[in-house]
Amino acid sequence: MKVFELQDISYAHKNGHKALDGISFSIGQGEAVSILGSNGCGKSTLLYILQGLLMPASGRMRVFSEDGFSDGSRARISLLFQNSQAQLFSLSVWDELMFGPLHLRGMGMEAAGQRAEEVMGLLGIERLRDRSPWQLSGGEMKKVALGTCLSTNPDVFLLDEPTSGLDPRSQVELVELIAALKKAGKTIITATHDLHIIADISDRAIVMGENHRVLLEGGPQELLRKHDMLLSANLIHEHVHAHDGYEHGHTHYGPHEHHEHAHGHGPETAHGPEAGRSHGNEHAHEHEHEIGGHAAGGDITGRGAGPEPQSSEIMRKLKVLLPHWAEHNSEHARTYMEWAQKAEAAGAEELARTLKEISKEGEKLNALLEKAKKVIEGS
């Protein structure tokens, strides 16, 4: 069954600024899809249309195999706003979590209270029960806002930049929760520009360009390899490293707080937390993709779903890491060869030979990385 079917959907704001331009795609029941795009490309507007908060200016949309929305279909869809302050309005966290079950689901006080307790336990926010939402930190507000979505046990979750404002631990917990909701058969649509989480939370990704149109769609791993397209969508950037007077670039996914990239090339050019103290040629790459199953939540997430087996978790992480290692190794091998040629032109023949040897070793390592990629892709 198709949950959403969009055909040539367009939308413009009152000031005439176009937000969506001919968007077409469909999303099936139980599918997890990431909507990728830079800020301002129309991701939030698209989610508002999928929730029924905005009506498209043109195009056709079917919801649960029916034209447009009904009261019943709206109740099956829940939206997590990017700005949590726009979602919370009650006097206490408890009231926020009770509102949906009481007013949208028609539950009695006892059943609604049980649901609110379950959601607080799921998100670890029991201590916030009697607090006003306006007295909470940004991360706490985000969790409460997510709790209001969970409390109605919808069939479809629309998540607008869900990791925004969360600390690293809470981000991991959120990824685990999304994985649990997916296992429970929920349809999950996540709008994000945070590429490092999409392989963990989605089966398919749709990339929107800065022209407010769909650029491409496919599996997360497939899209992450399309560097030119991601660059054109402003989802990755060329990261320039300065090494004592010269520069070379790498492409990087997402913000650097999720990608620690420390380089030490002499005491004056080190980057990262060891700046000013790092010597030699050390390259420390930390890629944390710590996720797993999330056994929590009664009929919300399917209680009892256990963690993913360690072997399959390792294989999944390596599918993300190996292409990145190969990319950086190739770039460095080219850099070594370029500077070998410059050293040779400058008459430093011994240094040139050494740099060429380093470059050749890099080519051998790249062949091994490519071999490892084929092994992991075939597993």
Protein Blocks (a to p, Z undefined) as FASTA:
>chain_A
ZZbdcehiacddfkopafbghiacdddehiacdddddehilmmmmmmmmnopaccfbdcd
deehighjdfklmmmpccddfblmlmgcbfbfklmmmmmmmmmnopafklmmmmmmmmmm
mnopmmmmmpcfklpcfklmmmmmmmmmmmnopabdcdehklgopafklmmmmmmmmmmm
mmnopacddddfbfklmmmmpcbdcdddfkopafbgcdfklmmmmmmlmmmnopaccddd
deehiacddddehjfkloccdddebjklcgcjkgoiagcjddddddddbdcdddehijmn
oghiacddfklmmmmmmmmmmmmmmmmmmmmmmmmmmmmmmmmmnopamlmmmmmmmmmm
mmmmmmmmmmmmmmmmmZZ
